[in-house]
């Protein structure tokens, strides 16, 4: 194909089929070179396009050679300027040189390849995002600044270990979304303070009870005999046994405040919120029962004693509960409390167990 109008029409056709094809740039470069030769140097120039097709490289090169012979026979050029757009087309230059003098080889290189351009815009977008810069660039910058100082003071081994540990903690902090949770909790506390919610007071009470529970558990562990306190399991059970009443009361206070807030804000309290106080008590009873069972079996605490009861004519003498009996009593008490909570929640929320918990079946 030869001629200005024919090549320009070919550019439009190729560009519409595949705008990303590098042949479009090569064709446009050929038109530009022919225009510059005519306008600036006053030479008569003819722009032509040759292409190879075939099942093999040899057949494709022979096709190009045949087209060159036809062009030379028709236009009889004195010289040629070869425009190519890839390293693969370099092999066609000797074919042209064997038939006509080649004054120049114009290699078309796209200024912004797609991958490079995409990488550039990704980096530009990354640098424009303040949160990403603070998450990635700031830790790297801090590590590069701190490493030389730690290396001079404590040695490179300790410096690498310290920086690696800090980066690991930071990644865990971001990976688990602790920053988002802290932000959400801070916002909820601020909103609760401004709106005067009861849960603010109950949460403070719960925090105080939790500290008291941890202190009681620590005192219990410190009071263990030397032989018992050397292990891990029994001290843990002692800590749970002494701290769980306080922790259960903390959970009860926090859940009660939450229920009261929902009851004030909404007309009907969902059953899930009403279950929270009973659930806290039930879990506390079960944990207390299991920890007491292991401590009694380990002879850390004595058996549970039931005092003598007098109910009119009925008198029940005092007795002690073995470890298994103790566990059974606390587990049954926890189950009973949870069932009572479900029933109370169902009644207060306006539904019944038959209506809400079981599917309707036919006889």
BELCOR-V493263 format. One record per residue. SS is DSSP state (h for helix, s for strand, l for the rest). D_CENTER is the distance of its C-alpha to the mean C-alpha in Angstrom with 1 decimal. Layout:
ss:SS d_center:D_CENTER
ss:SS d_center:D_CENTER
//
This chain:
ss:l d_center:56.6
ss:s d_center:58.2
ss:l d_center:58.8
ss:h d_center:56.9
ss:h d_center:56.5
ss:h d_center:55.6
ss:h d_center:52.8
ss:h d_center:51.4
ss:h d_center:51.3
ss:h d_center:49.6
ss:h d_center:46.9
ss:h d_center:46.1
ss:h d_center:46.1
ss:h d_center:43.8
ss:h d_center:41.4
ss:h d_center:41.2
ss:h d_center:40.5
ss:l d_center:37.8
ss:l d_center:37.1
ss:l d_center:35.0
ss:l d_center:37.9
ss:h d_center:39.3
ss:h d_center:42.8
ss:h d_center:42.7
ss:h d_center:42.5
ss:h d_center:45.3
ss:h d_center:47.5
ss:h d_center:47.0
ss:h d_center:47.9
ss:h d_center:51.1
ss:h d_center:52.1
ss:h d_center:51.6
ss:h d_center:53.7
ss:h d_center:56.5
ss:h d_center:56.5
ss:h d_center:56.7
ss:h d_center:59.5
ss:h d_center:61.5
ss:h d_center:60.9
ss:l d_center:60.9
ss:l d_center:63.1
ss:l d_center:65.3
ss:l d_center:64.9
ss:l d_center:65.0
ss:l d_center:61.6
ss:l d_center:60.5
ss:l d_center:56.7
ss:s d_center:56.2
ss:l d_center:53.4
ss:l d_center:53.7
ss:l d_center:51.3
ss:l d_center:51.5
ss:l d_center:50.9
ss:l d_center:51.7
ss:l d_center:50.6
ss:l d_center:50.8
ss:h d_center:50.7
ss:h d_center:54.5
ss:h d_center:55.1
ss:h d_center:52.6
ss:h d_center:54.5
ss:h d_center:57.8
ss:h d_center:56.7
ss:h d_center:55.8
ss:h d_center:59.2
ss:h d_center:61.1
ss:h d_center:59.4
ss:h d_center:60.4
ss:h d_center:64.0
ss:h d_center:64.2
ss:h d_center:62.9
ss:h d_center:65.3
ss:h d_center:68.2
ss:h d_center:67.5
ss:h d_center:66.6
ss:l d_center:68.1
ss:l d_center:65.7
ss:l d_center:66.8
ss:s d_center:63.3
ss:s d_center:59.7
ss:s d_center:56.3
ss:s d_center:53.5
ss:s d_center:50.1
ss:s d_center:47.3
ss:l d_center:43.5
ss:l d_center:42.3
ss:h d_center:43.4
ss:h d_center:44.5
ss:h d_center:47.1
ss:h d_center:48.7
ss:h d_center:50.8
ss:h d_center:52.6
ss:h d_center:54.1
ss:h d_center:56.9
ss:h d_center:57.9
ss:h d_center:58.4
ss:h d_center:60.1
ss:l d_center:62.6
ss:l d_center:63.9
ss:l d_center:63.6
ss:s d_center:63.2
ss:s d_center:59.6
ss:s d_center:59.5
ss:s d_center:55.8
ss:s d_center:52.5
ss:s d_center:49.8
ss:s d_center:46.3
ss:l d_center:43.7
ss:l d_center:40.3
ss:l d_center:37.6
ss:l d_center:36.5
ss:l d_center:32.8
ss:l d_center:31.6
ss:h d_center:28.8
ss:h d_center:26.3
ss:h d_center:27.4
ss:h d_center:27.3
ss:h d_center:23.8
ss:h d_center:22.7
ss:h d_center:24.7
ss:h d_center:23.2
ss:h d_center:19.6
ss:h d_center:20.6
ss:h d_center:22.5
ss:h d_center:19.7
ss:h d_center:17.4
ss:h d_center:20.2
ss:h d_center:20.8
ss:l d_center:17.4
ss:h d_center:18.1
ss:h d_center:14.6
ss:h d_center:13.6
ss:h d_center:16.9
ss:h d_center:16.6
ss:h d_center:13.2
ss:h d_center:14.6
ss:h d_center:18.3
ss:h d_center:19.2
ss:h d_center:18.2
ss:h d_center:19.8
ss:h d_center:22.8
ss:h d_center:23.2
ss:h d_center:23.1
ss:h d_center:25.7
ss:h d_center:27.9
ss:h d_center:27.8
ss:h d_center:28.3
ss:h d_center:31.9
ss:h d_center:32.9
ss:h d_center:31.6
ss:h d_center:33.2
ss:h d_center:36.6
ss:h d_center:36.4
ss:h d_center:35.0
ss:l d_center:34.8
ss:h d_center:32.2
ss:h d_center:31.1
ss:h d_center:30.2
ss:h d_center:28.7
ss:h d_center:26.3
ss:h d_center:25.5
ss:h d_center:24.9
ss:h d_center:22.7
ss:h d_center:20.6
ss:h d_center:20.3
ss:h d_center:19.4
ss:h d_center:16.7
ss:h d_center:15.3
ss:h d_center:15.4
ss:h d_center:13.8
ss:h d_center:10.8
ss:h d_center:10.7
ss:h d_center:11.3
ss:h d_center:8.4
ss:h d_center:6.0
ss:l d_center:7.7
ss:l d_center:8.0
ss:h d_center:11.7
ss:h d_center:12.7
ss:h d_center:11.8
ss:h d_center:13.7
ss:h d_center:16.5
ss:h d_center:16.9
ss:h d_center:17.1
ss:h d_center:19.5
ss:h d_center:21.5
ss:h d_center:21.9
ss:h d_center:23.0
ss:h d_center:25.5
ss:h d_center:26.9
ss:h d_center:27.4
ss:h d_center:29.0
ss:h d_center:31.3
ss:h d_center:32.4
ss:h d_center:33.0
ss:l d_center:34.9
ss:l d_center:33.1
ss:h d_center:34.6
ss:h d_center:31.3
ss:h d_center:31.2
ss:h d_center:34.4
ss:h d_center:33.4
ss:h d_center:30.1
ss:h d_center:32.2
ss:h d_center:34.5
ss:h d_center:31.7
ss:h d_center:30.5
ss:h d_center:34.1
ss:h d_center:34.7
ss:h d_center:31.6
ss:h d_center:33.0
ss:h d_center:36.3
ss:h d_center:34.9
ss:h d_center:33.2
ss:h d_center:36.6
ss:h d_center:38.6
ss:h d_center:36.5
ss:h d_center:37.0
ss:h d_center:40.7
ss:h d_center:41.0
ss:h d_center:39.4
ss:h d_center:41.6
ss:l d_center:44.7
ss:l d_center:44.3
ss:l d_center:47.2
ss:l d_center:46.6
ss:l d_center:46.6
ss:l d_center:44.1
ss:l d_center:41.7
ss:l d_center:41.2
ss:l d_center:38.7
ss:l d_center:35.3
ss:h d_center:35.5
ss:h d_center:38.5
ss:h d_center:37.4
ss:h d_center:34.0
ss:h d_center:36.1
ss:h d_center:38.3
ss:h d_center:35.5
ss:h d_center:34.2
ss:h d_center:37.8
ss:h d_center:38.6
ss:h d_center:35.4
ss:h d_center:34.5
ss:h d_center:37.3
ss:h d_center:36.0
ss:h d_center:32.3
ss:h d_center:33.5
ss:h d_center:35.4
ss:h d_center:32.4
ss:h d_center:30.4
ss:h d_center:33.5
ss:h d_center:33.9
ss:h d_center:30.3
ss:h d_center:30.3
ss:h d_center:33.8
ss:h d_center:32.9
ss:h d_center:30.0
ss:h d_center:32.5
ss:h d_center:35.1
ss:h d_center:32.8
ss:h d_center:31.9
ss:h d_center:35.6
ss:h d_center:36.6
ss:h d_center:34.1
ss:l d_center:34.5
ss:l d_center:37.6
ss:l d_center:36.3
ss:l d_center:34.1
ss:l d_center:31.7
ss:h d_center:32.6
ss:h d_center:29.2
ss:h d_center:29.9
ss:h d_center:33.4
ss:h d_center:32.3
ss:h d_center:30.3
ss:h d_center:33.5
ss:h d_center:35.0
ss:h d_center:31.8
ss:h d_center:31.7
ss:h d_center:35.4
ss:h d_center:35.1
ss:h d_center:32.3
ss:h d_center:34.3
ss:h d_center:37.4
ss:h d_center:35.8
ss:h d_center:34.2
ss:h d_center:37.5
ss:h d_center:39.4
ss:h d_center:37.5
ss:h d_center:37.6
ss:h d_center:41.3
ss:h d_center:42.0
ss:h d_center:40.7
ss:h d_center:42.4
ss:h d_center:45.7
ss:h d_center:45.6
ss:l d_center:45.1
ss:l d_center:48.1
ss:l d_center:46.1
ss:l d_center:47.1
ss:l d_center:50.1
ss:l d_center:50.3
ss:s d_center:49.7
ss:s d_center:53.1
ss:s d_center:54.1
ss:l d_center:56.9
ss:l d_center:60.2
ss:s d_center:60.2
ss:s d_center:63.2
ss:s d_center:62.9
ss:l d_center:66.5
ss:l d_center:68.4
ss:s d_center:65.3
ss:s d_center:64.5
ss:s d_center:61.6
ss:l d_center:62.0
ss:l d_center:59.2
ss:s d_center:57.3
ss:s d_center:54.3
ss:s d_center:51.2
ss:l d_center:50.2
ss:h d_center:46.6
ss:h d_center:46.0
ss:h d_center:47.7
ss:h d_center:45.8
ss:h d_center:42.5
ss:h d_center:43.7
ss:h d_center:44.9
ss:h d_center:41.5
ss:h d_center:39.5
ss:h d_center:42.0
ss:h d_center:41.8
ss:h d_center:38.0
ss:h d_center:38.3
ss:h d_center:41.2
ss:h d_center:39.2
ss:h d_center:36.3
ss:h d_center:38.7
ss:h d_center:40.5
ss:h d_center:37.2
ss:h d_center:36.5
ss:h d_center:40.1
ss:h d_center:40.1
ss:h d_center:36.8
ss:h d_center:38.2
ss:h d_center:41.5
ss:h d_center:40.1
ss:l d_center:37.6
ss:l d_center:40.5
ss:l d_center:39.8
ss:l d_center:41.2
ss:h d_center:39.9
ss:h d_center:41.8
ss:h d_center:40.3
ss:h d_center:36.6
ss:l d_center:35.9
ss:l d_center:37.9
ss:l d_center:38.2
ss:l d_center:41.5
ss:l d_center:43.7
ss:l d_center:47.1
ss:l d_center:50.1
//
